[in-house]
Amino acid sequence: MKKSILLLTGLVLLTCSAIAQKNYLQESKADKVKRMQWWTDDTFGMFIHWGLYAVPAGEYNGKGGGAEWIMETHKIPTAEYEKFAGQFNPQKFNAKEWVQIAKSAGAKYIVITSKHHDGFSMWDSEVTGYDIMDATPFKRDILKELSDACKAAGIKFCLYHSILDWHQPDAKSKDYLRQAIEHPDFNKYRETYLKPQLAELIRKYNPEVLWFDGEWIPEWSEQQGKDLYNYLRNIKPSLIINNRVSKARGGMEGMNKYENAAGDFGTPEQEILKGASQDYWESCMTLNGNWGYVKNDNNWKSAQLLIDNLVDIAAKGGNYLLNVGPTAEGQIPAQSIERLAEMGKWLAINKEAIYATNGIANYKEGDHIKFTQSKDGKSTYALFNKYENNELLLTSVQPKTGSKIYMLGVNKPLSWTKNGDAITIKLPEQLPGKYTWTLKIQH
């Protein structure tokens, strides 16, 4: 049945390609700003790396290493790796619980892996039998349940999808045992597998963002990236697509190496840009040392570091995409939940300084104070994680005489004095919350 659907999908693609399509690569700056507005306002999202690799959980034949890359790391033959599908039965998966964890953390959108490099489809795909419904005992459409839960909770649903595919022979010239593939046909893979699956994902789950990866393979080109970008935007014009659809990403810093590349935003990985940027960008980072679940990875980042990262990214004008790697049973690790909950408590007090704000060129003062600005420019937020003598000294902000300064979480305005180019703000005896505090300085 799925083969006949695949052939039909291919015919539909050919038919669509014959119809004149709009060139979204020539989108005006004003139209892009409007399309990207919700994304820039939301600032904070939750990444989810989940797939068959959760079964070995970072260990194969008694040897560690790999996480979501375990198939390549240990050179596992395709037929052998496929056996993990028969063991993938996440009976503890609860989409509503996952979405509530994200919402309680203050995350406004979720990005989950629809297909990672291992080629396994985490939804009921019409294009292949190598998917959650046909190849596992679980037989539930994870993406359907999660997209429905996101919609009910007001969380935007987004998808990660790998261009690279270790399972499809046509997708590569060599397998990961370094053996040559006989007559690979990447164009066939792209037109009859990759594109039909992406069209299917948009049609079935209506994602707000498509987050690509695996674009570094030699078979992929900038022109293919532009074509795919335009093809997908023609299916859903409001779609946001990251810059890994193209070949422009410059290393782990993730920003474009050249102009006019396909994609809407840069993707720094496991790092934050060194300075403020006017370009659209999003730092994707892990809560511990791996993206996929690794049972022996206890290198958890502290809540203080996670909140410091969020503040730093917001001050520099970016988004923060923070990852969880659920277990094969379908549970987000307790350590992840604990840290996300702390972020949620902090955001409950300080959200005004994070969401729907602008980064500014002079985004910091020293090592412990960062700034964001309200969209109307009438307020500057000073976020600080260190102070002395119950006071904070600022030299970068010059409020007018009579301006009010508040601490988020405290109702009464604070007293402040001006001395030359500096102002000194008297802080409350009891500061609300912990980790980092925010002053709202009205101009």
C-alpha positions as CSV (number, residue, x, y, z in Angstrom):
1,M,0.0,0.0,0.0
2,K,2.7,2.5,1.0
3,K,4.6,1.9,-2.2
4,S,1.6,2.8,-4.3
5,I,1.1,5.9,-2.2
6,L,4.8,6.8,-2.8
7,L,4.3,6.5,-6.5
8,L,1.2,8.7,-6.3
9,T,3.1,11.2,-4.2
10,G,5.8,11.3,-6.8
11,L,3.3,12.0,-9.6
12,V,1.8,14.8,-7.5
13,L,5.2,16.3,-7.0
14,L,5.8,16.2,-10.8
15,T,2.4,17.8,-11.4
16,C,3.1,20.5,-8.8
17,S,6.5,21.3,-10.3
18,A,4.9,22.0,-13.6
19,I,2.7,24.6,-12.0
20,A,4.1,28.1,-11.7
21,Q,5.2,28.6,-8.1
22,K,5.8,31.8,-6.2
23,N,9.5,32.6,-5.5
24,Y,9.7,33.0,-1.8
25,L,13.4,33.6,-2.1
26,Q,12.5,37.1,-3.2
27,E,10.4,37.9,-0.1
28,S,10.5,41.5,0.9
29,K,12.1,42.5,4.2
30,A,8.8,43.7,5.5
31,D,7.1,40.5,4.7
32,K,9.8,38.5,6.4
33,V,9.7,40.6,9.5
34,K,5.9,40.0,9.7
35,R,6.3,36.3,9.2
36,M,9.1,36.0,11.8
37,Q,7.4,38.1,14.4
38,W,5.9,35.4,16.6
39,W,9.2,33.5,16.6
40,T,11.3,36.5,17.7
41,D,8.7,37.4,20.4
42,D,8.6,33.8,21.8
43,T,12.4,33.7,22.4
44,F,12.4,30.4,24.2
45,G,11.7,26.9,22.9
46,M,12.1,23.3,23.8
47,F,14.0,20.9,21.5
48,I,13.3,17.1,21.8
49,H,15.7,14.5,20.4
50,W,13.9,11.2,20.4
51,G,14.1,8.1,18.3
52,L,15.3,4.5,18.2
53,Y,18.7,5.6,19.6
54,A,17.0,6.0,23.0
55,V,16.9,2.2,23.1
56,P,20.7,1.6,23.3
57,A,20.9,4.9,25.3
58,G,24.5,5.6,24.4
59,E,26.0,2.1,24.7
60,Y,26.5,-0.6,22.1
61,N,28.1,-4.0,22.7
62,G,29.3,-2.8,26.1
63,K,31.0,0.3,24.6
64,G,29.8,3.9,25.2
65,G,29.5,6.8,22.8
66,G,27.1,7.9,20.2
67,A,23.7,9.0,21.5
68,E,21.7,9.9,18.4
69,W,24.8,9.2,16.4
70,I,25.3,5.7,17.7
71,M,24.6,4.0,14.4
72,E,27.6,5.9,12.8
73,T,29.8,5.9,15.9
74,H,29.7,2.1,16.3
75,K,29.4,1.4,12.5
76,I,26.2,-0.5,13.2
77,P,24.9,-2.3,10.0
78,T,21.5,-1.1,8.8
79,A,19.8,-4.5,9.4
80,E,21.3,-4.6,12.9
81,Y,20.2,-1.1,13.8
82,E,16.7,-1.8,12.5
83,K,16.2,-4.3,15.4
84,F,16.0,-1.4,17.8
85,A,12.6,-0.6,16.2
86,G,11.3,-3.9,17.5
87,Q,12.4,-2.8,21.0
88,F,10.9,0.7,20.9
89,N,7.7,0.6,22.9
90,P,7.5,3.8,25.0
91,Q,4.4,3.0,27.1
92,K,5.1,5.9,29.5
93,F,4.9,8.5,26.7
94,N,2.3,11.1,27.5
95,A,2.1,14.0,25.0
96,K,0.1,16.2,27.3
97,E,2.6,15.7,30.1
98,W,5.5,16.6,27.8
99,V,3.7,19.8,26.6
100,Q,2.9,20.8,30.1
101,I,6.6,20.4,31.1
102,A,7.5,22.8,28.2
103,K,4.7,25.2,29.1
104,S,5.6,25.2,32.8
105,A,9.2,26.0,31.8
106,G,8.1,29.0,29.9
107,A,8.9,27.5,26.5
108,K,6.6,28.9,23.8
109,Y,7.4,26.3,21.0
110,I,8.5,22.7,20.7
111,V,10.8,21.3,18.0
112,I,10.8,17.5,17.9
113,T,12.8,15.2,15.7
114,S,10.5,13.7,13.0
115,K,13.5,11.9,11.4
116,H,17.1,12.0,12.6
117,H,20.2,10.8,10.6
118,D,19.3,7.2,11.3
119,G,16.4,7.6,8.9
120,F,13.6,6.4,11.3
121,S,10.3,8.2,10.9
122,M,8.6,9.1,14.2
123,W,5.2,9.3,12.7
124,D,2.8,7.2,10.6
125,S,4.4,7.9,7.2
126,E,2.7,7.0,4.0
127,V,6.1,7.0,2.2
128,T,7.8,4.2,4.2
129,G,7.3,1.3,6.5
130,Y,10.3,2.2,8.5
131,D,8.2,4.3,10.9
132,I,6.7,4.4,14.4
133,M,3.4,2.7,13.3
134,D,4.7,-0.1,11.1
135,A,8.1,-1.0,12.5
136,T,7.5,-0.8,16.3
137,P,5.2,-2.6,18.8
138,F,4.1,0.9,20.0
139,K,1.9,1.6,17.0
140,R,0.9,5.1,18.0
141,D,1.6,8.3,16.0
142,I,3.8,10.3,18.3
143,L,3.8,13.4,16.2
144,K,0.0,13.4,15.9
145,E,-0.4,13.1,19.7
146,L,2.2,15.8,20.4
147,S,0.9,18.2,17.7
148,D,-2.6,17.8,19.1
149,A,-1.4,18.4,22.7
150,C,0.6,21.5,21.6
151,K,-2.4,23.0,19.8
152,A,-4.6,22.4,22.9
153,A,-2.0,24.1,25.2
154,G,-1.2,27.1,22.9
155,I,2.3,25.9,22.2
156,K,3.6,26.1,18.7
157,F,4.5,22.8,17.1
158,C,7.7,22.5,15.0
159,L,9.7,19.7,13.5
160,Y,13.4,18.8,13.1
161,H,14.2,16.8,9.9
162,S,17.5,15.4,8.7
163,I,18.5,15.8,5.1
164,L,21.1,13.1,5.8
165,D,19.7,9.5,5.9
166,W,21.8,6.5,6.9
167,H,19.0,4.1,6.2
168,Q,18.2,5.0,2.6
169,P,20.8,3.6,0.1
170,D,20.1,6.3,-2.4
171,A,20.8,9.1,0.1
172,K,24.6,8.3,0.3
173,S,27.5,7.2,-1.8
174,K,28.9,5.0,1.0
175,D,27.3,3.4,4.1
176,Y,28.8,3.9,7.5
177,L,30.9,0.8,7.2
178,R,32.6,2.8,4.4
179,Q,31.3,0.4,1.8
180,A,30.4,1.8,-1.6
181,I,26.7,1.8,-2.4
182,E,25.8,0.3,-5.8
183,H,24.4,3.0,-8.1
184,P,23.2,5.5,-5.5
185,D,20.7,8.0,-6.8
186,F,20.5,11.1,-4.5
187,N,18.1,12.9,-6.8
188,K,15.7,9.9,-6.6
189,Y,16.0,10.0,-2.8
190,R,15.3,13.7,-2.7
191,E,12.3,13.7,-5.1
192,T,10.6,10.4,-4.1
193,Y,11.5,10.2,-0.4
194,L,12.7,13.4,1.3
195,K,10.3,15.9,-0.4
196,P,7.2,13.6,-0.2
197,Q,7.9,13.1,3.5
198,L,8.2,16.8,4.2
199,A,5.0,17.5,2.2
200,E,3.3,14.9,4.3
201,L,4.5,16.4,7.6
202,I,3.2,19.8,6.6
203,R,-0.1,18.4,5.5
204,K,-0.6,16.1,8.5
205,Y,0.8,18.2,11.4
206,N,1.0,21.8,10.2
207,P,4.4,22.7,11.8
208,E,5.3,26.3,12.3
209,V,9.0,25.7,11.8
210,L,11.0,23.1,9.9
211,W,14.4,22.7,11.4
212,F,16.8,21.0,9.1
213,D,20.1,19.3,9.8
214,G,22.6,17.0,7.9
215,E,23.1,19.5,5.1
216,W,26.9,19.0,5.2
217,I,26.9,15.9,3.1
218,P,28.6,16.4,-0.3
219,E,25.4,15.3,-2.1
220,W,23.6,18.4,-0.9
221,S,24.0,21.8,-2.6
222,E,23.0,25.4,-2.0
223,Q,20.7,25.2,-5.1
224,Q,19.0,22.1,-3.7
225,G,18.5,24.0,-0.5
226,K,17.0,27.0,-2.3
227,D,14.7,24.7,-4.3
228,L,13.6,22.8,-1.2
229,Y,13.0,26.1,0.7
230,N,10.8,27.5,-2.1
231,Y,9.0,24.2,-2.5
232,L,8.1,24.1,1.2
233,R,7.1,27.7,1.4
234,N,4.8,27.2,-1.5
235,I,3.0,24.5,0.4
236,K,2.8,26.6,3.6
237,P,3.8,30.3,3.0
238,S,4.0,31.2,6.7
239,L,6.5,28.4,7.4
240,I,9.8,29.3,9.0
241,I,12.9,27.3,7.9
242,N,16.4,27.4,9.5
243,N,19.6,28.0,7.5
244,R,20.6,24.4,7.6
245,V,18.4,23.9,4.6
246,S,21.3,25.5,2.7
247,K,25.1,25.1,2.6
248,A,25.8,28.5,4.2
249,R,26.2,27.5,7.9
250,G,29.7,28.4,9.1
251,G,30.7,25.7,11.6
252,M,29.1,25.5,15.1
253,E,28.7,29.3,15.3
254,G,25.9,28.5,12.8
255,M,25.6,31.9,11.0
256,N,25.7,32.2,7.2
257,K,29.1,32.4,5.5
258,Y,27.7,34.3,2.5
259,E,24.7,36.4,1.4
260,N,21.5,35.3,-0.2
261,A,21.6,31.8,1.3
262,A,18.4,29.8,1.8
263,G,16.9,29.8,5.3
264,D,15.4,32.3,7.7
265,F,17.7,32.1,10.8
266,G,21.1,31.1,12.0
267,T,21.7,28.1,14.2
268,P,24.6,28.4,16.7
269,E,25.1,24.9,18.2
270,Q,26.1,24.5,21.8
271,E,27.3,28.1,21.9
272,I,26.0,31.6,22.0
273,L,27.1,34.4,19.6
274,K,29.9,36.5,21.0
275,G,28.0,39.7,20.4
276,A,24.6,41.2,19.5
277,S,23.3,40.5,16.0
278,Q,20.6,42.1,13.9
279,D,20.2,38.8,12.0
280,Y,17.7,36.2,13.1
281,W,19.4,33.4,15.1
282,E,18.7,30.7,17.6
283,S,21.2,28.9,20.0
284,C,20.4,25.2,20.3
285,M,21.9,23.7,23.4
286,T,21.7,20.6,25.5
287,L,20.7,20.3,29.2
288,N,23.5,17.8,29.7
289,G,26.3,16.6,27.3
290,N,24.1,14.9,24.7
291,W,21.1,15.5,22.5
292,G,19.6,12.0,22.5
293,Y,19.2,10.1,25.8
294,V,22.4,8.6,27.3
295,K,21.9,6.7,30.5
296,N,25.3,7.5,31.9
297,D,25.4,11.2,31.1
298,N,25.0,13.1,34.4
299,N,26.7,16.2,33.2
300,W,23.7,18.4,34.0
301,K,23.9,22.2,33.6
302,S,22.8,24.2,36.6
303,A,19.6,26.2,36.6
304,Q,21.8,29.3,37.2
305,L,23.7,28.6,33.9
306,L,20.5,27.9,31.9
307,I,19.0,31.2,33.1
308,D,22.2,33.1,32.4
309,N,22.2,31.6,28.9
310,L,18.6,32.7,28.3
311,V,19.4,36.2,29.5
312,D,22.5,36.4,27.4
313,I,20.8,35.2,24.3
314,A,17.8,37.5,24.7
315,A,20.1,40.5,25.3
316,K,21.9,39.7,22.1
317,G,18.7,39.4,20.1
318,G,18.5,35.7,19.7
319,N,16.3,32.7,20.6
320,Y,17.2,29.8,23.0
321,L,16.2,26.3,22.0
322,L,16.9,24.0,24.9
323,N,17.0,20.2,24.4
324,V,15.6,17.2,26.3
325,G,16.4,13.6,25.4
326,P,13.6,11.3,26.5
327,T,14.1,7.7,27.4
328,A,13.0,4.7,25.4
329,E,10.1,4.3,27.8
330,G,8.9,7.8,26.9
331,Q,9.9,9.8,29.9
332,I,11.8,13.1,30.0
333,P,14.6,12.6,32.6
334,A,13.7,14.0,36.1
335,Q,16.9,16.1,36.1
336,S,15.7,17.9,32.9
337,I,12.2,18.4,34.4
338,E,13.7,19.9,37.6
339,R,15.8,22.4,35.8
340,L,13.1,23.4,33.4
341,A,10.8,24.0,36.3
342,E,13.3,26.3,37.8
343,M,13.4,28.3,34.6
344,G,9.6,28.5,34.6
345,K,9.6,29.9,38.1
346,W,12.1,32.5,37.2
347,L,10.3,33.4,34.0
348,A,7.0,33.8,35.9
349,I,8.6,36.8,37.6
350,N,10.9,38.1,34.9
351,K,9.1,37.2,31.6
352,E,8.5,40.9,30.7
353,A,12.3,41.3,30.2
354,I,12.6,38.2,27.9
355,Y,9.6,37.7,25.6
356,A,8.8,40.3,22.9
357,T,11.8,42.5,23.7
358,N,14.6,43.8,21.6
359,G,18.3,43.2,22.0
360,I,20.4,46.4,22.0
361,A,23.9,47.1,20.7
362,N,25.2,47.9,24.2
363,Y,23.7,44.8,25.6
364,K,25.8,44.4,28.7
365,E,27.7,46.2,31.5
366,G,30.5,44.2,33.0
367,D,30.1,40.5,33.4
368,H,27.0,40.4,35.5
369,I,24.5,42.9,33.9
370,K,22.7,42.4,30.6
371,F,20.1,44.6,29.0
372,T,16.9,44.2,26.9
373,Q,14.5,46.8,25.7
374,S,10.7,47.0,25.4
375,K,9.5,47.1,21.8
376,D,8.2,50.7,22.2
377,G,11.6,51.8,23.5
378,K,10.1,53.3,26.6
379,S,11.7,50.8,29.1
380,T,15.1,49.2,29.5
381,Y,15.4,46.0,31.5
382,A,18.6,45.5,33.4
383,L,19.0,41.8,34.3
384,F,21.8,41.2,36.9
385,N,23.0,38.1,38.9
386,K,25.4,39.9,41.2
387,Y,25.2,43.0,43.4
388,E,26.8,44.5,46.5
389,N,25.6,46.3,49.6
390,N,22.0,46.0,48.5
391,E,22.6,48.4,45.6
392,L,23.2,48.3,41.9
393,L,25.4,50.8,40.0
394,L,24.7,51.4,36.4
395,T,26.5,53.6,33.9
396,S,25.0,52.4,30.6
397,V,21.4,53.6,31.3
398,Q,20.6,57.3,31.7
399,P,17.0,57.7,32.9
400,K,15.5,61.2,33.0
401,T,14.9,63.0,36.3
402,G,11.7,61.7,37.8
403,S,11.8,58.4,35.9
404,K,10.6,55.4,37.8
405,I,12.6,52.2,38.3
406,Y,10.9,49.0,39.4
407,M,12.1,45.5,40.2
408,L,10.0,42.9,38.5
409,G,8.1,41.0,41.2
410,V,8.0,44.1,43.4
411,N,5.1,46.5,43.2
412,K,6.7,49.7,44.6
413,P,9.2,51.8,42.7
414,L,12.8,51.8,43.9
415,S,14.7,54.9,45.0
416,W,17.7,55.9,42.9
417,T,20.2,58.7,42.7
418,K,22.3,60.1,39.8
419,N,26.0,60.9,40.2
420,G,27.6,62.1,37.0
421,D,27.1,59.4,34.4
422,A,26.2,56.7,36.9
423,I,23.0,55.9,38.7
424,T,22.7,54.0,42.0
425,I,19.6,52.0,42.6
426,K,18.6,50.9,46.1
427,L,17.4,47.3,46.0
428,P,14.7,45.8,48.2
429,E,15.7,44.1,51.4
430,Q,14.1,40.9,50.1
431,L,14.7,40.2,46.4
432,P,12.0,38.2,44.6
433,G,13.0,34.7,43.4
434,K,16.7,33.8,42.8
435,Y,19.4,33.3,40.1
436,T,18.9,36.7,38.3
437,W,16.8,39.8,39.0
438,T,15.4,42.5,36.7
439,L,15.1,46.2,37.0
440,K,12.6,47.9,34.7
441,I,13.9,51.4,34.0
442,Q,11.4,53.8,32.4
443,H,12.6,56.5,30.1
